[in-house]
């Protein structure tokens, strides 16, 4: 898993960073557990942040991915847990997945990046290219159990002012723990 390069606590901190393009992606940050979803030859596997196969715990997400409109892919996502419409904390997801804690709460995934699309490895492609693939091929198939990026939670910004504006808008989303700001 990738670790954050910088933690930004004040928007003006962005102005101090060197070596970036000045074009940013602002995405919702989720309070959940990072997962990868692998689909190969209609076989779906879901792995936790520490590489454990958790496919059997994510049956609803597997059902969504079995749809024919999803070809082979590797998706980077966050697994969250909800009590009706109320998002619960990451600890609840971890308890459900690794400790078998049963509850009426439901698991939902939210994809934020793509590593492989059909026969194309994308891990070295620019983020803007990967997001274009997600928007063009996956976002229209968003489901409550497995959502894909949308204009509501993923925005392109050309200035620090836009980053700040979009961050404030995205942080109003009830599931937002904050935002992640990435260089395109």
C-alpha positions in Angstrom: 0.0 0.0 0.0 1.1 3.6 -0.7 1.7 5.8 2.3 0.8 9.5 2.1 3.7 11.7 0.9 2.5 14.8 2.9 -0.2 15.5 5.4 -1.8 18.9 4.7 -3.4 20.5 7.7 -3.8 24.0 6.3 -4.6 24.6 2.6 -1.6 27.1 2.4 0.7 24.1 3.0 0.1 23.1 -0.6 1.9 26.2 -1.8 5.1 25.0 -0.1 5.3 21.7 -2.0 7.7 21.6 -4.8 7.8 19.3 -7.9 4.1 19.0 -8.4 2.1 19.9 -11.6 -0.2 22.4 -9.9 -3.2 20.3 -11.2 -4.9 18.4 -8.4 -7.5 15.7 -7.8 -9.5 16.2 -4.6 -11.3 13.0 -3.5 -13.4 12.1 -0.5 -11.5 10.3 2.2 -13.5 7.4 3.8 -13.4 6.1 7.3 -13.0 2.5 6.4 -10.6 -0.3 5.5 -8.6 -0.2 2.3 -9.2 -3.2 0.0 -8.3 -4.4 -3.5 -10.9 -6.0 -5.8 -9.4 -8.4 -8.4 -11.6 -9.7 -11.3 -9.9 -12.2 -13.6 -11.9 -14.5 -16.0 -15.1 -13.8 -14.0 -13.4 -14.9 -10.8 -13.6 -12.2 -8.1 -11.2 -11.9 -5.1 -11.1 -9.2 -2.5 -8.1 -8.6 -0.4 -7.6 -6.5 2.7 -5.0 -3.8 3.2 -2.6 -6.5 4.6 -3.1 -9.0 1.8 -5.7 -11.3 3.4 -8.3 -12.9 1.2 -11.6 -11.5 2.5 -13.8 -12.4 -0.5 -16.2 -14.5 1.6 -16.9 -11.4 3.9 -17.8 -9.2 0.9 -20.5 -11.2 -0.9 -22.5 -8.1 -1.9 -19.5 -6.5 -3.6 -18.7 -9.8 -5.3 -22.3 -9.9 -6.7 -21.9 -6.4 -8.1 -18.6 -7.2 -9.7 -20.0 -10.4 -11.4 -21.9 -8.2 -13.8 -20.8 -8.7 -17.4 -20.1 -5.0 -18.0 -17.1 -5.3 -15.6 -14.2 -7.0 -17.5 -11.0 -8.0 -15.9 -9.7 -5.4 -13.5 -8.0 -4.6 -10.3 -9.6 -1.8 -8.3 -8.4 0.1 -5.3 -11.2 0.8 -2.8 -12.3 1.5 0.7 -14.7 -0.9 2.6 -17.0 0.9 5.0 -19.8 -0.2 7.3 -23.2 1.4 7.7 -25.9 1.2 10.3 -28.8 2.0 7.9 -27.5 5.3 6.4 -25.1 6.1 9.3 -21.4 5.4 8.5 -19.6 3.7 11.3 -15.9 3.9 12.2 -13.1 1.9 10.6 -12.8 -0.2 13.8 -16.2 -1.6 13.1 -15.2 -2.7 9.6 -12.1 -4.4 11.0 -14.1 -6.1 13.8 -16.6 -7.4 11.2 -13.9 -8.7 8.8 -11.2 -10.0 11.1 -13.0 -10.8 14.4 -16.3 -12.1 13.0 -18.4 -9.5 14.8 -21.9 -10.0 13.6 -24.3 -7.1 13.3 -27.1 -5.8 11.1 -24.8 -3.2 9.7 -24.0 -3.5 6.0 -20.7 -3.4 4.2 -20.3 -1.0 1.3 -17.3 -0.4 -0.9 -16.2 2.8 -2.7 -13.6 2.5 -5.4 -11.2 5.4 -5.8 -8.5 4.1 -8.2 -7.9 1.4 -10.8 -4.7 -0.6 -11.2 -5.7 -2.8 -14.1 -8.4 -2.5 -16.8 -9.0 -5.4 -19.1 -5.5 -6.3 -20.4 -3.9 -2.9 -19.5 -1.7 -2.5 -16.5 -2.3 1.1 -15.2 -0.1 1.4 -12.1 2.4 3.6 -14.0 -0.2 5.7 -15.8 -1.0 9.2 -14.6 -3.9 9.5 -12.1 -5.9 11.6 -14.6 -5.8 8.7 -17.1 -6.8 6.1 -14.5 -9.7 8.3 -13.3 -10.9 8.8 -16.9 -11.0 5.0 -17.3 -13.0 4.7 -14.1 -15.5 7.5 -15.1 -15.9 6.2 -18.6 -16.2 2.5 -17.8 -17.3 2.0 -14.2 -19.0 5.1 -12.7 -22.3 4.6 -14.6 -22.5 1.2 -12.9 -22.3 2.5 -9.3 -24.3 0.6 -6.8 -25.1 1.2 -3.1 -23.0 -1.8 -2.3 -20.0 -0.8 -4.5 -19.8 2.8 -5.6 -17.4 4.4 -8.2 -16.0 7.9 -8.4 -18.5 10.6 -9.3 -18.4 14.4 -9.8 -19.7 14.7 -6.2 -16.7 13.0 -4.5 -13.9 13.4 -7.1 -13.0 16.8 -8.5 -10.2 18.2 -10.7 -8.7 21.5 -9.4 -6.3 23.9 -11.3 -5.4 26.1 -8.3 -5.0 26.0 -4.6 -8.2 28.1 -4.4 -10.2 25.4 -6.2 -8.6 22.7 -4.0 -9.9 24.6 -1.0 -13.4 25.1 -2.5 -13.8 21.5 -3.6 -12.4 20.2 -0.3 -15.0 22.2 1.7 -17.8 20.9 -0.6 -16.7 17.3 -0.4 -16.3 17.4 3.4 -20.0 18.1 3.6 -20.7 14.6 2.4 -21.9 12.6 5.4 -19.4 9.7 4.7 -16.4 12.0 4.3 -13.7 11.7 6.9 -11.8 14.5 5.1 -10.3 14.7 1.6 -7.3 13.3 -0.2 -5.5 15.7 -2.5 -3.4 14.1 -5.3 -1.3 15.4 -8.1 -2.7 14.4 -11.4 
